[in-house]
Amino acid sequence: MGDIVDGWRLKKSWYWPQTHNDVVQKLLRKGRKGARLIYLPGNHDEFLRDYLGTHLGGVEVVDRIVHETADGKRLLVIHGDQFDVVVRHAKWLALLGDNAYELALALNTVVSRIRRKLGFDYWSLSAWAKLKVKNAVNFIGAFEQALVTEARRVGADGVVCGHIHHAAIHDEFGLRYVNTGDWVESCTAIAEHHDGRMEIVRWSTIQRQPELAIDDTEIDQVAA
């Protein structure tokens, strides 16, 4: 869904620990076992848009794609920054906002550590604050509506996107809207069940119920 590699941050200072390589290698291994790997660049890794339509190490790089669910629904899959007017037309403002976001994540990390020591579940301070700010809520609503409008324009049954770091699944605008959230703030992902049903997977839930975690061998069996 893009923004996996934070090119904006790497321009400031290089940070690529072994754990990052481990994740990449696991994904590539699944590709070698038969899984189809598709990368949709976002605004933080937009340098990869120079390679749209190519394969990098077995990974397809595309701007958008239509995914057909197990129950036959056609979903437009796109990062979403293409419909963010700030990113498209005022990148300096987007960069300024990114610096503020980094500060919010730093505060989030401190709060998370304190809560963990006290035995509380994961809770995102930055996500909570974002939903308390009227302008942010209005932006999310406008973004969702724009993405659904695009899905309708191309004849899809819904849209799957990311970009705004706010996981959601709903039909408020007449089509299915799915947002993956993110791995660093809300700690969420989207899973599709065998019947085509979409579900938000939350890391906080998996921490409480480790039996919900999917073993690598299970995924490899599906990919094979």
Protein Blocks (a to p, Z undefined) as FASTA:
>chain_A
ZZkbcfklmmmpccddfklmmmmmmmmmmmmnopacdddddfklmmmmmmgoiaeehiac
dfbdcdddfkopacdddfklmmmmklmmmmmlmmmmmmmmmmmmmmmmmmmmmmmmnopa
cddfklmmmmmpmklmmmmmmmmmmmmmmmmmnopabdcdehjopacddfknopacddeb
iaklnopaddddfkopacdddfklmmmmmmlpccfklmmmmmZZ
